[in-house]
Amino acid sequence: MSFPEFLVRLREMLIPTLYQVKELKDPAVLKADLIAGITVALVLVPQSMAYAQLAGLPAYFGLYASFLPPMVAALFGSSRQLATGPVAVVSLLTAASLEPLAAAGSEGFLAYAILLAIMIGVFQLVLGLLRLGVLVDFLSHPVVVGFTNAGAVIIATSQLSKLFGVTVEKAPRHYETVYNILQEATESTHLITFTFSVLSIAIIWSMKKYQPRVPGVLIAVVACTLLSWMIGFEERGGAIVGAIPAGLPSMTIPVFDWEVVKQLIASTIVISLIGFMEAISIAKAMAARTRQRIDANQELVGQGLSNMVSGLFGGYAVSGSFSRSAVNIESGAVTGFSSIVTGAVVGITLLFLTPLLYHLPQSTLAAVIIMAVINLVKIEPIKHAWKAEKHDGIVAVVTFVLTLVMAPHLEQGIIIGVVLAMVLFIYRTMRPRIAIVSRYHDGTFRDVSVHPELDRCKKILMFRFDMSLYYANAGYFETKVLEMVADNPDIEYLILDAEGINTLDATGEEVLLHLSERLKKVGITIIVARMKKQFMDTVRKTGTLEKMGGDNRRFFSRITFALAQAWANVECDKCGNGKNCPLRTSVAIQQAKERGELESDKPKPVDIA
């Protein structure tokens, strides 16, 4: 890449939304973005406070994380409608990462949350600038499905103490804490708090069911806050949000304690990848609907910068929100300006409206969280993964169970799930399908184990290898080839249909050459057909092509040519030196007629072999 090209690329990555500005000259677009931005803000304000509580942070941390980050993500990301800010899963992971280091809500906990957000932002930014967005692919769909389901259960149950108005000591494992909460709730439930919880859930549920376009979360927050103030909920022992600092957050650079930084590295990587996967999945889903172009690396830059800004201005880690992005696009957002409007509304709230939130019950925020994550619990994707590939189903179930059992150490469940998915994938590729094939009457080649009625040539054996030939399965390939030779003592030509071999590594190439030389000594010639470019590049560079006999002698672009080479040199009394070979289409058709599979007057296709 030349220096001018680098400068152009840098400008595109740093200011990718400049071309959207001219669209705002259209009054209709400007109006749509204004309405969408305000609508999202009405949902974001209560949600952000609730998610901050989930992360073990004061409510105002959520507001700070909702002020500048949406604007930055919109300016530097590639998605027009992605709504960035506090989200449930990232909030849960933040709490799980910081709890071993400091008590929730303590001064150290707050400082570490800011530090973690900056570390996540730097990591995502570096990945985006280096165009390493492909790293997110290590988080396979089954791992994400299992973790998301477990995370939703953990998030919902973590709010039970606030729903019932009870307090218990945190146990080493989350499920132990939940048991203690339920036990305490049977004896000491705070009835007024529980009433507010039920009321909040009822309002959000009914609005979603009967008036989906009305922000039910906002209605619940306003109604419960007013009711809390009217009845003196705080004086009756109820937990409320309390005082929220008025004014916009100022920029502060945290102290980097390198011992803490080292302890947060693993959490930084996990949260970065999980958060980005959530964001890019949402962005791609909306892009398919709006037909816009999404650049994963550019989105990493946007998400990274938004996390850095969140940390520098007193917030915590953020990501793309599915629910708020859906509200954004449904409200008619056209450009990223809608997210700028959202951030501005949050800023106005911080400047002038925070006193109105003083009496907001904590139980209402707990209800907001539960209703937000309840739809994340989906068993059908796990069933689907099991039907598609049992190993994927196993990965999803194991990730789900381990995440639940190991909570609050959530990263352990994810890491084990990723490792298990990779191990099972390698295991599957170690024993790929190897099919001995023969000619079918329609001219194709079929697996003789599936079609045992097909006749085979005793001198020529053709087989197909349905996987890349690499170090993990090269030994298996060699063993199966030698078994074929042992089971067919009369063969003179072994034809490998290499169409399924996408990659040939050094081990695979060495095994292929070794087999060729070894079998040549006992009068058996290996011929390879239908090779791909990657395959041929390897055998050319290593000299295996010449060592095995070269083009047009041992390597052929079509099976027809490979068979012609074998028929020209084979001596077979059964089929007249190849003239009546069952690998010919005409012979296969005749045999099918004799078996009653074809009408005798059916037109004969051209014999392509």
Rosetta blueprint (number, residue, H / E / L):
1 M L
2 S L
3 F H
4 P H
5 E H
6 F H
7 L H
8 V H
9 R H
10 L H
11 R H
12 E H
13 M H
14 L H
15 I L
16 P L
17 T L
18 L H
19 Y H
20 Q H
21 V H
22 K H
23 E H
24 L H
25 K H
26 D L
27 P H
28 A H
29 V H
30 L H
31 K H
32 A H
33 D H
34 L H
35 I H
36 A H
37 G H
38 I H
39 T H
40 V H
41 A H
42 L H
43 V H
44 L H
45 V H
46 P H
47 Q H
48 S H
49 M H
50 A H
51 Y H
52 A H
53 Q H
54 L H
55 A L
56 G L
57 L L
58 P L
59 A H
60 Y H
61 F H
62 G H
63 L H
64 Y H
65 A L
66 S L
67 F L
68 L L
69 P H
70 P H
71 M H
72 V H
73 A H
74 A H
75 L H
76 F H
77 G L
78 S L
79 S L
80 R L
81 Q L
82 L L
83 A L
84 T E
85 G E
86 P L
87 V L
88 A H
89 V H
90 V H
91 S H
92 L H
93 L H
94 T H
95 A H
96 A H
97 S H
98 L H
99 E L
100 P L
101 L L
102 A L
103 A L
104 A L
105 G L
106 S L
107 E H
108 G H
109 F H
110 L H
111 A H
112 Y H
113 A H
114 I H
115 L H
116 L H
117 A H
118 I H
119 M H
120 I H
121 G H
122 V H
123 F H
124 Q H
125 L H
126 V H
127 L H
128 G H
129 L H
130 L L
131 R L
132 L L
133 G H
134 V H
135 L H
136 V H
137 D H
138 F H
139 L L
140 S L
141 H H
142 P H
143 V H
144 V H
145 V H
146 G H
147 F H
148 T H
149 N H
150 A H
151 G H
152 A H
153 V H
154 I H
155 I H
156 A H
157 T H
158 S H
159 Q L
160 L H
161 S H
162 K H
163 L H
164 F H
165 G L
166 V L
167 T L
168 V L
169 E L
170 K L
171 A L
172 P L
173 R L
174 H H
175 Y H
176 E H
177 T H
178 V H
179 Y H
180 N H
181 I H
182 L H
183 Q H
184 E H
185 A H
186 T H
187 E H
188 S H
189 T L
190 H L
191 L H
192 I H
193 T H
194 F H
195 T H
196 F H
197 S H
198 V H
199 L H
200 S H
201 I H
202 A H
203 I H
204 I H
205 W H
206 S H
207 M H
208 K H
209 K H
210 Y H
211 Q L
212 P L
213 R L
214 V L
215 P L
216 G H
217 V H
218 L H
219 I H
220 A H
221 V H
222 V H
223 A H
224 C H
225 T H
226 L H
227 L H
228 S H
229 W H
230 M H
231 I H
232 G L
233 F L
234 E L
235 E L
236 R L
237 G L
238 G L
239 A L
240 I E
241 V L
242 G L
243 A L
244 I L
245 P L
246 A L
247 G L
248 L L
249 P L
250 S L
251 M L
252 T L
253 I L
254 P L
255 V L
256 F L
257 D L
258 W H
259 E H
260 V H
261 V H
262 K H
263 Q H
264 L H
265 I H
266 A H
267 S H
268 T H
269 I H
270 V H
271 I H
272 S H
273 L H
274 I H
275 G H
276 F H
277 M H
278 E H
279 A H
280 I H
281 S H
282 I H
283 A H
284 K H
285 A H
286 M H
287 A H
288 A H
289 R H
290 T H
291 R L
292 Q L
293 R L
294 I L
295 D L
296 A H
297 N H
298 Q H
299 E H
300 L H
301 V H
302 G H
303 Q H
304 G H
305 L H
306 S H
307 N H
308 M H
309 V H
310 S H
311 G H
312 L H
313 F L
314 G L
315 G L
316 Y L
317 A L
318 V L
319 S E
320 G E
321 S L
322 F H
323 S H
324 R H
325 S H
326 A H
327 V H
328 N H
329 I H
330 E H
331 S L
332 G L
333 A L
334 V L
335 T L
336 G L
337 F H
338 S H
339 S H
340 I H
341 V H
342 T H
343 G H
344 A H
345 V H
346 V H
347 G H
348 I H
349 T H
350 L H
351 L H
352 F H
353 L H
354 T H
355 P H
356 L H
357 L H
358 Y L
359 H L
360 L L
361 P E
362 Q H
363 S H
364 T H
365 L H
366 A H
367 A H
368 V H
369 I H
370 I H
371 M H
372 A H
373 V H
374 I H
375 N H
376 L H
377 V L
378 K L
379 I L
380 E H
381 P H
382 I H
383 K H
384 H H
385 A H
386 W H
387 K H
388 A H
389 E L
390 K H
391 H H
392 D H
393 G H
394 I H
395 V H
396 A H
397 V H
398 V H
399 T H
400 F H
401 V H
402 L H
403 T H
404 L H
405 V H
406 M H
407 A L
408 P L
409 H L
410 L H
411 E H
412 Q H
413 G H
414 I H
415 I H
416 I H
417 G H
418 V H
419 V H
420 L H
421 A H
422 M H
423 V H
424 L H
425 F H
426 I H
427 Y H
428 R H
429 T H
430 M H
431 R L
432 P L
433 R L
434 I E
435 A E
436 I E
437 V E
438 S E
439 R E
440 Y L
441 H L
442 D L
443 G L
444 T L
445 F E
446 R E
447 D E
448 V L
449 S L
450 V L
451 H L
452 P L
453 E L
454 L L
455 D L
456 R L
457 C L
458 K L
459 K L
460 I E
461 L E
462 M E
463 F E
464 R E
465 F E
466 D L
467 M L
468 S L
469 L E
470 Y L
471 Y L
472 A L
473 N L
474 A H
475 G H
476 Y H
477 F H
478 E H
479 T H
480 K H
481 V H
482 L H
483 E H
484 M H
485 V H
486 A H
487 D H
488 N L
489 P L
490 D L
491 I L
492 E L
493 Y E
494 L E
495 I E
496 L E
497 D E
498 A L
499 E L
500 G L
501 I L
502 N L
503 T L
504 L E
505 D L
506 A H
507 T H
508 G H
509 E H
510 E H
511 V H
512 L H
513 L H
514 H H
515 L H
516 S H
517 E H
518 R H
519 L H
520 K H
521 K L
522 V L
523 G L
524 I L
525 T E
526 I E
527 I E
528 V E
529 A E
530 R L
531 M L
532 K L
533 K H
534 Q H
535 F H
536 M H
537 D H
538 T H
539 V H
540 R H
541 K H
542 T H
543 G L
544 T H
545 L H
546 E H
547 K H
548 M H
549 G L
550 G L
551 D E
552 N L
553 R L
554 R L
555 F E
556 F E
557 S L
558 R L
559 I H
560 T H
561 F H
562 A H
563 L H
564 A H
565 Q H
566 A H
567 W H
568 A H
569 N H
570 V L
571 E L
572 C L
573 D L
574 K L
575 C L
576 G L
577 N L
578 G L
579 K L
580 N L
581 C L
582 P L
583 L L
584 R L
585 T H
586 S H
587 V H
588 A H
589 I H
590 Q H
591 Q H
592 A H
593 K H
594 E H
595 R L
596 G L
597 E L
598 L L
599 E L
600 S L
601 D L
602 K L
603 P L
604 K L
605 P L
606 V L
607 D L
608 I L
609 A L
